[in-house]
Each structure stands twice: as structure tokens, then as C-alpha cells.
Amino acid sequence: MDRMITVNVELGERAYPIHIGADLIGQTALFAPHIAGNSITVVTNTTVDPLYGDKLRAALAPLGKQVSTVVLPDGEAYKNLETLNLIFDALLGARADRKTTLIALGGGVIGDMTGFAAACYMRGVPFIQVPTTLLSQVDSSVGGKTGINHPLGKNMIGAFYQPQAVIADIGALRTLPARELAAGVAEVIKTGAIADAGFFSWIEANIEALNRCEPAALAEAVRRSCEIKASVVAQDEREGGLRAILNFGHTFGHAIEAGLGYGEWLHGEAVGCGMVMAADLSVRMGYLDEAARKRLVDVIVAAHLPTRAPALGDSRYVELMRVDKKAEAGAIKFILLKRFGETLITQAPDAEVHATLAAAV
């Protein structure tokens, strides 16, 4: 893509831009308006730092700030309190103050942990998201959800804390492994399924272009996904109602991640399989027609995502889903599809849930 696109997240005084384009990591002018203090701490990981760390630091150099870098281990297995403390150790060691800006350079794990560290350090310091995976560009970097995992549940410890800006460099997706790319496509599929039937049809028509990492297709997928998520977040920042639709596929998906152990499946892989399960339950409960379910499954298969769930056992799935953030008084809430672009949030009879679990394995 030749030009940069900007999508705004409208949250009053806390509104911020999402810049989408090629080779944005090296553009000093994109960072300058969002850095007020004299120091910057870049938080990244062992995979991303060798690829883009120097490029980012070179872009920050003309600002004349003190720049330090924290390099964390890579993977969902490290999205925990112990790793979070490494960020705090570095901030305290560098004598970071309330005007220090954190920059999250990496995927969803880095973004979530950096945002949570920013929310907590001195009760809040500014941060910028520089997502380098498709999943983080289309989903996790936007909307202010930050946090870490706990052995008993995914993302159960965290805060709503908005960034100063999101800088989504499509060029960074060129270095993504195929499995990571597919995981991001899962969130693109989810977004189309829940919010925009036309976008879902576009995904069906362009799935091979996305699989091939074609820049124009990726830019459009990121742009439309961010537009939809920004609109939802502007209406319901703290997930009081509408924002919960973004969790389609996540009730089953989070159970898969926690049940297997964080990092065994990528988040997007679990969401892909979780959408297959949620669509099955939607059909069983009479909300979704079989033709629509098949379209959803077909595009998930075309994206090279898993559609068969791991055999954790029904009781284990139910136990894990009761820990889900949408659950109330132990009652599991599911995001189900009525048609592409229309969802509902509901409980489901045990018999139907068990039938879905039996069909999924």
C-alpha cells in the first residue's frame, strides 16, 4: 500500500489514532506528537527486537529522549506476573517517571503486558502500541484491554487502559510465520462474522490473498477490522454490553487455551476452533441456519485454522468456561450468531452445550 490510513477511536479526551500503512515503524513524525516526557521505554521480545528494534530506536533518536529497551521472552506462556515484574524492574531501574512513555513493540502478548504495566506503574503512564502481528493489529492493540493470564483463567488480571496511539506497520507482517498469520486471520473472520456481512463476504473472496500475505488485502483487512472495533469500543469501552460481541468464539477458545496450557495453541487458533463450536451451538439453538454455519467453517478451513477441538473432557470444558469473564454467578454466557452481522448473548441448555462439545472433538 502506498498511503497511510488513519482510523480514530472516539473516546472524548482519550481519543487516539490508529495509523495503518507500510514501513511506519521508522517514521519519527508518527511518534513525536505522543511523547511528552524525556524518557521512553521500549518493551519487546526476543523474536521482534532483532527484526524491528533498531529501526524503532533509530526513529526515536531524533526526538532527543532517553531510550531504554526491555526484551522479554516470547510467547503466551510468559504472559504472567513474573514477566510483568521484569517490566517494573526495568522501569524502576531506569528511574522512569510519570511522563515516561512505554512503547509496546510486538504482538498481543507484548501489547497486553505493556499496557497493563503502563496502567499500573505510578498509577498510570502513557504508552503507544506498535503491533507487529496481524492478530494484534486487527484486535488486541485496539480498545484498551490490557492484562496477564493466571493459571485459573486467561486475561483475568488486567485493566482497561487506552494507548496514546496505535501504529500498525503492514510491512512487519512480511516476517510473520504462516501459523501466526493464520491466527490473525481468525480475528478478521470473527470481526466480519459478528458485525458486517459485506466484510465477511469480502473475506471469503480474498482469503487466499490474505494467506499469501498480499499487502493490499492485509491493509484492507486491518482497516475494516479496526473501524469496526473502534466503533464498538466508542459505544461500550468497558464491555458493559455491546463490546462482548467481540468475544465470539472466545468462550470455547479461552477454555481450549487454558485447558491445553497457554502457548500450546495460538490465541487465534483457539478462537478459530471456538467459532466453529459457537456456530454449531447457534444452529442447535435455532438461531443460525446450516448454510451460514457451513460458510463460516469453510472460510476457517481455508485460513488453515484448526476446526477440531482438543479432547479435554466435557466437565473440564464447563469448568473452564465458568471462569470466563462473561460468566455471571457461575452461569456461562455465549456469544452466538443469528446471521452474519447479528449476534446475541445468551445462556445455553446443558444438553445443547454437551452436544456441541461432543461434535467438536
ZAMARGU-4260 file (C-alpha; in steps of 0.2 Angstrom, whole numbers, plus 5000, padded with zeros to 4 digits):
<rodrens>
0) 5000/5000/5000 | 5006/5017/4996 | 4997/5028/5008 | 4994/5028/5026 | 4976/5026/5033
5) 4971/5033/5050 | 4956/5026/5060 | 4951/5036/5075 | 4945/5028/5091 | 4932/5041/5098
10) 4933/5042/5117 | 4932/5060/5120 | 4948/5067/5129 | 4955/5049/5127 | 4953/5048/5108
15) 4968/5041/5099 | 4973/5037/5081 | 4976/5020/5073 | 4989/5023/5059 | 4989/5009/5046
20) 5002/5008/5032 | 5019/5001/5026 | 5035/5005/5034 | 5028/5016/5048 | 5040/5009/5062
25) 5054/5020/5055 | 5043/5037/5054 | 5048/5048/5068 | 5034/5060/5065 | 5021/5047/5069
30) 5028/5045/5087 | 5033/5063/5091 | 5016/5070/5095 | 5013/5056/5108 | 5029/5058/5118
35) 5029/5072/5131 | 5041/5066/5143 | 5060/5065/5142 | 5061/5046/5143 | 5055/5031/5133
40) 5055/5013/5137 | 5053/5001/5123 | 5045/4984/5128 | 5048/4970/5115 | 5053/4951/5115
45) 5067/4940/5109 | 5059/4937/5092 | 5054/4955/5087 | 5069/4965/5094 | 5081/4958/5081
50) 5069/4962/5067 | 5062/4979/5071 | 5071/4985/5087 | 5085/4995/5079 | 5073/5003/5066
55) 5061/5009/5080 | 5076/5016/5091 | 5083/5025/5075 | 5066/5033/5073 | 5065/5038/5091
60) 5083/5045/5091 | 5079/5062/5083 | 5067/5066/5097 | 5082/5068/5109 | 5074/5057/5123
65) 5082/5044/5134 | 5078/5027/5127 | 5079/5010/5136 | 5073/4993/5130 | 5066/4978/5139
70) 5067/4962/5130 | 5056/4949/5136 | 5054/4930/5132 | 5042/4927/5118 | 5026/4918/5119
75) 5009/4916/5128 | 5017/4905/5142 | 5026/4921/5148 | 5011/4932/5149 | 5011/4931/5168
80) 5015/4941/5184 | 5033/4935/5184 | 5036/4943/5167 | 5026/4958/5171 | 5038/4961/5185
85) 5053/4962/5173 | 5045/4977/5165 | 5043/4985/5183 | 5061/4981/5187 | 5067/4989/5171
90) 5056/5005/5174 | 5062/5007/5192 | 5080/5003/5187 | 5079/5017/5174 | 5071/5029/5186
95) 5056/5031/5174 | 5044/5044/5180 | 5026/5048/5177 | 5030/5056/5160 | 5040/5041/5154
100) 5031/5034/5138 | 5031/5015/5136 | 5031/5008/5118 | 5024/4990/5115 | 5034/4983/5100
105) 5027/4966/5097 | 5011/4955/5096 | 4997/4953/5108 | 5006/4947/5122 | 5018/4961/5122
110) 5004/4974/5119 | 4993/4967/5133 | 5008/4966/5146 | 5015/4983/5141 | 4998/4991/5143
115) 4995/4984/5160 | 5012/4989/5166 | 5008/5007/5159 | 4991/5006/5169 | 5000/5001/5185
120) 5017/5010/5185 | 5015/5026/5196 | 4996/5023/5194 | 4997/5027/5175 | 5010/5032/5162
125) 5007/5034/5143 | 5010/5020/5131 | 5010/5018/5112 | 5005/5002/5103 | 5016/4996/5089
130) 5008/4979/5084 | 5019/4968/5073 | 5007/4953/5071 | 4991/4953/5061 | 4981/4947/5077
135) 4987/4962/5087 | 4985/4974/5073 | 4966/4970/5070 | 4961/4966/5088 | 4972/4966/5103
140) 4981/4983/5101 | 4964/4992/5099 | 4952/4996/5113 | 4962/4997/5129 | 4961/4979/5136
145) 4977/4975/5145 | 4982/4961/5157 | 4990/4945/5160 | 4985/4927/5162 | 4983/4917/5178
150) 4984/4898/5179 | 4965/4898/5183 | 4960/4909/5168 | 4965/4919/5153 | 4966/4938/5155
155) 4958/4938/5172 | 4970/4951/5179 | 4971/4967/5170 | 4964/4984/5167 | 4955/4995/5154
160) 4969/5007/5149 | 4969/5016/5132 | 4985/5019/5122 | 4991/5036/5115 | 4991/5029/5098
165) 4992/5013/5088 | 5005/5012/5074 | 5001/4997/5063 | 5015/4994/5051 | 5009/4982/5037
170) 5027/4979/5032 | 5030/4970/5048 | 5018/4956/5043 | 5031/4950/5030 | 5041/4942/5043
175) 5026/4933/5051 | 5027/4914/5052 | 5012/4906/5042 | 5004/4900/5059 | 5004/4917/5066
180) 4997/4925/5050 | 4983/4912/5051 | 4980/4916/5069 | 4977/4934/5065 | 4965/4930/5050
185) 4954/4921/5063 | 4951/4938/5072 | 4947/4946/5055 | 4935/4932/5051 | 4927/4935/5068
190) 4925/4953/5065 | 4916/4951/5049 | 4905/4937/5056 | 4899/4947/5070 | 4897/4965/5063
195) 4897/4966/5044 | 4890/4953/5032 | 4898/4963/5017 | 4915/4962/5025 | 4913/4943/5029
200) 4909/4941/5010 | 4925/4951/5006 | 4935/4939/5017 | 4928/4924/5008 | 4933/4931/4992
205) 4950/4937/4997 | 4955/4923/5009 | 4969/4916/4998 | 4976/4934/4996 | 4977/4935/5015
210) 4985/4918/5016 | 4998/4924/5003 | 5001/4940/5014 | 4997/4952/5000 | 4999/4970/5007
215) 4983/4977/4999 | 4972/4963/5006 | 4981/4964/5023 | 4979/4983/5023 | 4960/4982/5019
220) 4958/4968/5032 | 4967/4979/5046 | 4957/4995/5041 | 4940/4987/5041 | 4943/4977/5057
225) 4950/4992/5066 | 4935/5003/5060 | 4923/4990/5067 | 4932/4988/5083 | 4934/5007/5086
230) 4915/5009/5083 | 4911/4996/5096 | 4924/5002/5109 | 4917/5020/5107 | 4900/5014/5111
235) 4905/5002/5125 | 4923/5005/5132 | 4922/4994/5147 | 4912/4979/5140 | 4895/4983/5148
240) 4885/4975/5134 | 4889/4978/5116 | 4908/4975/5117 | 4905/4957/5122 | 4901/4953/5104
245) 4919/4954/5101 | 4921/4938/5111 | 4913/4927/5098 | 4922/4911/5098 | 4932/4916/5114
250) 4921/4907/5127 | 4926/4890/5120 | 4943/4897/5113 | 4949/4903/5130 | 4944/4886/5138
255) 4955/4877/5124 | 4970/4889/5128 | 4969/4887/5147 | 4965/4868/5146 | 4980/4864/5135
260) 4992/4876/5144 | 4995/4894/5137 | 5005/4894/5121 | 5001/4876/5115 | 4988/4884/5103
265) 4990/4902/5097 | 4976/4913/5103 | 4969/4915/5085 | 4969/4896/5083 | 4959/4893/5098
270) 4947/4907/5093 | 4945/4899/5075 | 4940/4882/5083 | 4930/4892/5096 | 4920/4900/5082
275) 4916/4883/5074 | 4910/4877/5091 | 4899/4893/5094 | 4892/4892/5076 | 4887/4873/5080
280) 4879/4879/5096 | 4870/4893/5087 | 4862/4881/5075 | 4857/4869/5088 | 4848/4883/5097
285) 4839/4888/5082 | 4847/4904/5079 | 4858/4901/5064 | 4855/4892/5048 | 4865/4877/5042
290) 4871/4886/5026 | 4878/4900/5036 | 4887/4889/5048 | 4895/4880/5033 | 4901/4896/5026
295) 4909/4901/5042 | 4918/4883/5044 | 4923/4884/5026 | 4932/4900/5027 | 4940/4895/5044
300) 4947/4879/5035 | 4953/4890/5020 | 4963/4900/5033 | 4972/4884/5039 | 4965/4885/5056
305) 4960/4870/5067 | 4942/4865/5067 | 4943/4850/5079 | 4944/4854/5097 | 4956/4845/5109
310) 4948/4831/5120 | 4949/4840/5137 | 4933/4831/5143 | 4916/4839/5144 | 4917/4843/5163
315) 4934/4851/5161 | 4927/4862/5147 | 4912/4868/5158 | 4924/4871/5172 | 4935/4882/5162
320) 4921/4891/5154 | 4913/4895/5171 | 4929/4906/5174 | 4926/4916/5158 | 4924/4935/5162
325) 4906/4935/5154 | 4900/4922/5166 | 4888/4928/5180 | 4886/4918/5196 | 4893/4903/5188
330) 4882/4904/5173 | 4891/4903/5156 | 4886/4916/5143 | 4889/4913/5125 | 4891/4925/5110
335) 4880/4916/5097 | 4877/4921/5078 | 4859/4924/5071 | 4866/4928/5054 | 4882/4937/5048
340) 4882/4954/5056 | 4870/4950/5070 | 4874/4941/5087 | 4866/4938/5103 | 4872/4935/5121
345) 4864/4920/5130 | 4865/4906/5141 | 4863/4888/5133 | 4855/4872/5140 | 4867/4860/5146
350) 4861/4847/5134 | 4865/4858/5119 | 4882/4863/5126 | 4887/4845/5128 | 4881/4840/5111
355) 4892/4854/5104 | 4907/4848/5114 | 4904/4830/5108 | 4903/4836/5090 | 4918/4847/5091
360) 4931/4834/5097
</rodrens>
